[in-house]
Amino acid sequence: MPTIRVSLIPYSSDNPVIYDNDAHADVYTDELLLALSSAGCIDLRGFITTTPANDCVNAAVLILTL
C-alpha cells in the first residue's frame, strides 16, 4: 500500500484576511472574526457585507403583493 503524504495549507495568523459576508442572516460570523482579530489570532484587513440578489427580489415581490 503506497504511503499518502499529507501537507498543511500554508496559512498562519500572519496572513491578511479579507472577509466577505454574503448573507446578513449569519451574523455570528461577523462577531467571531472581530473577536479573533482583537485577540490577535488573525490579521483582519477588510470586512465586506453583501446581500444576495434573491433577497432583493423577494422583498420586491412581498411589497407588490401587499
C-alpha positions in Angstrom: 0.0 0.0 0.0 1.5 3.4 -1.0 2.2 6.0 1.6 0.0 9.1 1.4 1.8 12.3 2.2 -0.3 15.0 3.9 0.8 18.6 3.9 -0.8 21.5 5.7 -2.2 24.6 4.0 0.5 27.3 4.2 -1.6 29.6 6.4 -0.8 31.3 9.7 -2.1 34.2 11.7 0.3 36.4 9.7 -1.8 36.1 6.6 -4.1 39.0 5.9 -7.8 38.2 5.9 -10.5 40.0 3.9 -13.9 38.7 4.8 -17.0 38.8 2.6 -20.2 38.1 4.4 -22.5 37.1 1.6 -25.7 36.8 3.7 -26.8 39.0 6.5 -28.5 36.1 8.3 -25.3 34.5 9.5 -24.2 37.5 11.6 -22.5 35.3 14.2 -19.5 35.1 11.8 -19.0 38.9 11.9 -18.6 38.9 15.7 -16.4 35.8 15.6 -13.9 37.4 13.2 -13.9 40.7 15.0 -13.1 38.8 18.3 -10.4 36.8 16.6 -8.9 40.0 15.2 -9.0 41.7 18.6 -7.3 38.7 20.2 -4.5 38.8 17.6 -5.4 35.4 16.2 -6.0 36.8 12.6 -4.9 39.8 10.7 -8.3 41.2 9.6 -7.7 43.8 6.9 -11.1 44.1 5.3 -14.8 43.4 6.1 -17.4 43.4 3.3 -21.1 42.6 3.7 -23.2 42.0 0.7 -26.8 40.8 0.2 -27.8 38.1 -2.3 -29.9 39.3 -5.2 -32.7 36.9 -4.3 -33.3 38.8 -1.1 -34.0 42.0 -3.1 -36.3 40.2 -5.5 -38.2 38.5 -2.6 -38.6 41.9 -0.8 -39.9 43.5 -4.0 -42.4 40.7 -4.5 -43.5 41.0 -0.9 -44.1 44.7 -1.3 -46.0 44.3 -4.6 -48.3 41.6 -3.0 -49.2 43.9 0.0 
